[in-house]
C-alpha cells in the first residue's frame, strides 16, 4: 500500500465559521480584493468556495492560481480534495517537466508557482535605459488571451511586494486581462508598509496607492541619507489604511478562534573565548566599513551573514575569507567548504531536548552547515524539511509529525513557513538560527499556533549568542512584528469607527 493511501481521508463537508462567511461574501461581492487573514483562518477554503459558486453561476470559467511550489501541492491540491463542496473541481498543477501537457488538459483551476510565470506568459524581451523590458507582440497577446484565464488568485500575495522584480514586471503584462483578481496573505507588511505598494498593485493596478513606487514613497514616507531606509511620515499611516480599506478583508486569528498562547523563551549562549575573539574581529571590520560609508548593501549583507554564522557555530570558507587560529579540518560539502567553530548551541539544544523528554520539538535552522552539525549530534537520520526534500517525502514527514511519531524535526524556514499544517502534535519550536525575514519567522511559528492544536500554549525557544548580531535580529523581528500588528489594528479601528457613525 502506498503512502498516499495510508494517509488518505474521504472528503468532509466544510462548515464555515461566521467570519468565514463574511470573507466569502466579500470575495463574491468584489472583483479585485485581498484577504489579509492570519494562517489557520481558512483563506484557502473560503477562496475555493467562492470560485465554485461563481463557476456554478457561469460568471467565471478558468482560474489561474499562483502560489509557492510547496503550497501548490500541499495546500491547494489537498484542500480541494478535502471537502465535499470542492471535491469535483478539476485541477492541474503546472510544475515540473510536463507543464505543457498540464496546461493543455481541460480543468477549472490551474496552479503554478511564480518561477514558472515567464514560461507561461512567454513575453518578448527588450531593453530600455539598460534595463530589461518585457512586452507582448500582437501574436503573443492573442496567444495569452486564447488560454482563457478569467480569474486570478495570488497566494502568497507578499511574494509580489517588490516592484523591481521579474515576476512583478511579468504580471503587469497580464493583470488587466482578468475579470477578477484576488490576493491572499497573512503577512501583508512583514517588512513595513512599503510592502503594500506591490501587493495592492497586483489587485487594482495602482488605484489605491498609486501606479508608481516613487509616488507612493514621496506621498507617505521619508528616507534617510542613504535612500535605502524609509519611515512613514507623521500622520500618513492612517491615510494608508484609509486608502487600502476598501481593497482588503482583514482578520486576526485571535479575534475569532481560541488559539494557543505563545510563550517566548530566550536561551542565552556564551561563545567560547577563541570564537568570541573571532566574532569581535569580524563585527569590528563590518562596523568600520559601514561607518566609512564605503560598503555596498550586498557586501554588508554578506558580512552580516558571516557574523550570524559564527554565532551559530560554523562558517562557509569562501575565497575571500581567511581564518587563523582554528586547527580544525574543513568539512566538505557538495557546494561549499565550511569550518565548524563551536557547538555551544548544539549543547543548549540537546539540553532542551532532554528537558522535553520526548515531547515533539521543531528546530528551525538557517544554514546548511547548521543541519550537518545537527545531524552529527542527533543522528544522520534526523528528519528535516529543507533543500533536497521532495514533495512526497515532505508529505510523509508532515504526516508522521502530526501523528506524534517524530520527537525531533528540523526545518528551514524558507521551506516550511508557508502552507504546512503542523499543529497536530507539537507545542515547542526552537530557533537554532534566527532569520532576518519576519514573514518566515512569523509564518513558521503559525504552523503550530493554528486551529486544531489542542495545547493551551506554544513555546517558542530562541538560542541567542550573547552580544552578537543575533541580539539585533531578535529586536528587529519585534519591531517588524509591531509594524505588522499595527497594520491589522489600524484597519480594525477604521472598521469600528465606521460602524459607530
N, C-alpha and C positions, 0 to 999 in steps of 0.2 A: 504494500500500500504506500502511495506517495505521501510526501509531507503535506501537499495541498489537501488531500483527502483527510488526513489526520486532523487538520485544524479547520476543516470546513464546518460552517454552521448554516442552517437554512435561513432564508430571509425572514425578517420580522416586520411587523407593521410599526412604522415610526409614529410616535405620539409626541406632538410638539408642545413645548412649554409656551406660556403666554408670550414671552419675549421673542421666541422664535416665530410665532405667528405674526408679530409686529414686523419683524425683519422680512418675512416672506411677503407681506403686503407692501412693504417699502420697495422691494425689488419689482414686484408686479406693477406697481404704480409709476415707476421711474425707469427711463431708458438708459441713463448714464449716471450711475451712482456707485458708492462703495460701502461695504460692510466693514467697519472698524470694530471687530469683535475679538476679544481675547481667546486664545486657544481653549478648546473644550466647550465653547458655547454653541457649536453646531453650524458654523458658516457653510460647510460643505453640504450638509443635508438640506439646509434652507435653500441654497442655490439650486440644488438638483430638483427639489420640489417645484421651485419657480420655473425652471426650464421645462419640466414635464408638463406643467399646467399650460404654459404658453404654446408648447408643441401640440397639445391636445386641442387647443383652441385654434390652431392654424396660424398663430401670429408669428412663430419662428419655425425654422426647419433644420438649420445646420449650425451647430455651435462649435467654436474653437476655444479650448481651454489651454492656457499657458501656465505651466507650473514647474517647479524644480523637479529634476529627474526622479528623486526618491518619492516625492509627493504624487507624481503621475501614477506610479504603480501601487503605492502603499496607502494612498488616501482615496483618490478618485475612483480607481478601478475597484477597490474593495468596498468603498462606501456605496457605490451604485448597486452592487450585488447584495448588500446587507439588508436593504429594505424592500418590502413588497411593492411599495409605491413606485420604486425606480428600477426594480429588477429587470424589467423588459427593455430598458433603454439600450440601444445599440451603441457600443463604443469602440473606438480604435485608438490605440496608443502609438503615436508616430515617433518611435525611437529605434535605435539600433541600425542594422544594415538593411532592414526591409521596410524602410519608411515609405518608399514609393508605393509598394503593394498595399500598405495600410491606408494610405491616402486615397487610393483608387477604390477601396471597398466602400460599400454603402453603409453609413452609420448616422446616428443622430448627433453624436458628440465625438470630436476628435481632440486628443490630448497630446500636447507637445511641450518640450522644455525650451527655455529661451535660447539655448545654444544652437538649436536647430532652426531658428527663425529665418536665418539667411537662406538656408536650403529651401525652406517652404516658400518664402516670398520671391526669391530669385530676381533681385533687382540688378540694374546696371550700376557700374561703378565709374566715378569720375573724380575730379579733384577741383577744389576751389580754395584759393589762398593757402595752398599747401596742405589742405585737409581733405580727407576722403569724403566724397559726397555720393549718396545713393539716390537713384531716381528710377522711374518707370518709363519705358517706351510705351507707345500705344498698345503694341502687341503684348507686352508684359502685363500691362494693366488689365487688358482683356482676359489674359490667362488667369490672373488673380480673381477677377470678378466671376469667371466661369467656375471657380471652385465652389462658389455658392455660400460662403460663410456669412450669416446674417447676425450672429450673436458672438460677442467676445467676453470671456471670463478670464481675468488675470489673477492667479493665486500662486505666488505671494506678490501683492502689489508693490511692496517695498523693494523688490528686485529691479524696479524701474524708477527708483528715486533719483538716480544720477542722470542728468540731462546730456552729458557728454560721452555717452557710451554707444557702441554699435547697436545694441538692442533698442535703445531709445530712438536712434535715427531710423532704424528699420520700421519700428512701429508707427512713426509719423507718416510713413507712406500709405498705411492701410487703415488707420484709425477711423477715418470718416466713411469707410466702406461698410461699417457695421451699423445696424439699426439700434442695437443695444450693446452697451459696454458696462460691465460690472467688474469691480475690483475688490479683492478680499485681503485683509491683513489684520494681524493682531498687534503689529508694531509699526504704526504709521510714521512715528517720529523718533526712531531709536537713536538717531544721532543729532536730533534737533529739528526745529521747524522748517529748516531749509529742505528737508526731505520731502515735504508736502508738495513742492512745486512739480516734480516729475510725476509723482503718484496721481495728483489731481489732473495733470495734463493728459494722462492716459484715459481719464474718464470724460473730460469735457473739452479737450483741445485748447485749454488755456482760458476758458471763460471766467473761472472763479479767481485764479491767482495771476492771470496774465499769460501771454504767449511766449515771453522771453524771461529766462532766469535773471538776466541783468536788471530788468524792470522790477521783478519780484524782490531782488536784493535791495535795489535802490529805494523801493517804497517802504519796505518793512524792516531793514536791517542796517547795522553799522558794521564796518570792518576794522580790524586792527591794522597796524602799519604794514604787515606782511601781505595783506589782502587775502589771506587764506582762512582766517577765523572771523566768523560773523556772529553778532549778537542782535537780538530783537530790539528795535528802538522802543523807548518808553511809550507805553500805551498802544503799541501796534499788535501785541499778542492777541488782544481781544478782537481787533479788526480781522486778523487772520481767521480766527474761529468763526466770526460772523460771515466771512466770505465763503468758507467751505461748509458751513452748517447745512445748507440745502442739499449738499452733494453727498453727505455721508450719514449712515446709521451707525451709531456707536453704542457699545455696551461694555461694561466691565463685568467679568465673571462674578465677582464678589457681590455685585448688586442683585444677582438673581439666583445664585447657587450657594449651597453650603460646601465650601471647599476647605481643604486642609490649611491650617495656619502655617505660614512659612517661618521657620526659626533659623536665623543666621548664626553660624558658629565660626569664628576665626581662630585658626591654629597657627600661632607664630613659630616660624622656623629660624633658627640661628645658623648662619653659614659658617662652615669650618674656617679657621683663620686664613689658610692659604687661599681659599676661594673668595673670602672676604676681600683680601688684598687685590686679587684679580678683578673682582667686580668693581671695586672702587676706581681702579685704573681705567676701566672701560667707561664707567659713568663720567669720570672727570674729563676724559677726552671728548665724549659726546657733548657735555655741557659747554666745554670750551669752544667747540666748533659752532654750537648754536649761538652762543654769546657773540661770536665774531661775525655772525650773520652770513658766513661763507657756505654753510651747509645747505644742501638742497633737500627737499622733502623726502625724496627716495632714500637718500643716504641716511637721514635721520631715522627713518623707519627701520632700515637695516640695522643700525647701531642700537636702536631701542630694542629690536628683536634679540640682538646678541645679549643685551643686559638681562632680558627676560629668560633666555635660555640658560645663562649662568645661574640665575636664581633658581631655575627649575632643576638643574643638575647635570646638564650636558651642553655641548655646543658643536655646531657644524663647522668643520675645518675647511673654510673656503679659501681660494687662492690668495686673497689679500690679508689673511688673518695669521698672526703669529702668536703662539702661546708658549711661554717658557716656564720651567719650574714644575711641570707636571710630567712625571715619568710614568705615563700610562699609555699603553699601546692603543692607537686609534682603532675604533670599531669600524668594520667595513659594512657599508650599506650599499644597496644596489645603485642608489642615485648619488649619495654623498658620503664622505668620511665624516665621522663625528667622534668626539672625545668625551668620555664620562668625567665629570668634575667632582661630584659629591652625591651622596644618596640620603641626605637629610630628610628630603620629602618622602622617599620610599620608606624610611623608618617610621615617620609620622603616620603615613598611610597604613602601614602594617599594624601599628598600634591601634588605629581606628578600627580596622577590620577585626582585630582580636576583641576589641571592646564591644563591637556589634554582635560578636559570637554567632555568626551565621545569618544575621539579618541582611537582606539584599542591599548592595551598595553600588550605585552608578558612579563611575570615576571619569571625569572629563579631562582630557589631555589635549595639548595643542600641537606639539612637535612629534614627528615620527620617532625620534630617539627617546622621547618620553615613553612611548608604547614599548619600545625594545627593552628599556630598563624595567618597566612594569612586568614584562614577560619574564625577565631574568629573576625577578623577585617572587612573582606569584605563579610562575609556570608558563611554559611555551604555549600551552593550550588555552591560555586566558581568552575568553570570548571578547570580541570587540566589534564595534561598527565604525568603520572609517575607510580610508583608501584601500582598494583591493577587495572589499567585501561586496559581492554582487547582490542583486535584489532578492534572489531566492534564499541565499544564505542569511541575509538580513532579516527576512520574514521569519525564518526558523529561530533566529536568536531572539527576536522580539517576542515570539510566542513562548519560548522557554522562559524568558524573563518574567512575563506576565503570569506564567504558571508557577512561579516560585522556584524554578529549577536552577537558577543562576545566583549564587551568593555574591558574585563579583562580575561586573560588566564594565568594560572600558569603552569610551566613545569619544569621537572627535566632534566638537560642536557643529562644524560645517556639515557633517553628515547626518547628525541626529536632531538638530534643532527644529526642523520642520517636518510635520506630517506623521510623527510616530506617536502611538499611544502606549505609554509605559506605566500607566497608573494602576495596572492590575495587581501589582505586588509591592513595589518599593516605596519607602518614605525617606531614604537617605541618598543624597548626591554629594560628591566631593569634587571640588575643583582642584585637581592636581596642578594644572597650569591655567591661570586666568586668561581670558581673552579680552582684547580691547573692544570687541564688537558687542554692543549692548543687546542687539537683536538676538544674536546667537546665545548670549548669556541668559537673557530672559526667557527665550523660547525653549531652551533646553530644560530649565527649571520647570517650565509649564508642562513639560511632558509628564511630570509627576503630579503637579498641582492641577488636577483635572477632575471633572465629574466622573465618578466611578471609583476614585481612590477612597478606600474605606478607613484610612488612617486619619486621625484628627490633626496630625502635624506632619509637615515635611521639613526635614532638617537639611540645611544647605551648609556644608562644611567647606571652608576655604583654607588651603595650605599656603600661607603667605610668608615669604622670606623677608625677615625684618630689615627695615632701612634699605629697601631696594625699590626698583620701579614698580614692583607688584603692589606696593602700598599706594602708589599713584593710580594704578589701574583700578583698584577697588573703589577709590574715591571718584574716579571718572565715571565708573559704572553707576555709582549712586547719583551723580549729577545728571547723567543721561536718563536715569530712571525718573528723576524729578521732572525732567522736561517731558518725558513720555506721559507720566501720570497727569501733569498739568494740562496737557493737551486734552486728555479724556475728561478731566474735571472741568476744564473751560467749556467744552462742548455741552457737558451735562448742565452746567449752570445756566448757559444760554437757553437750553430747552426748558429748564424750570422757570426762568424769567418769563418766557413766552406764555407758559401755562397760567401764570399769575395775572397776565394782562387781560 
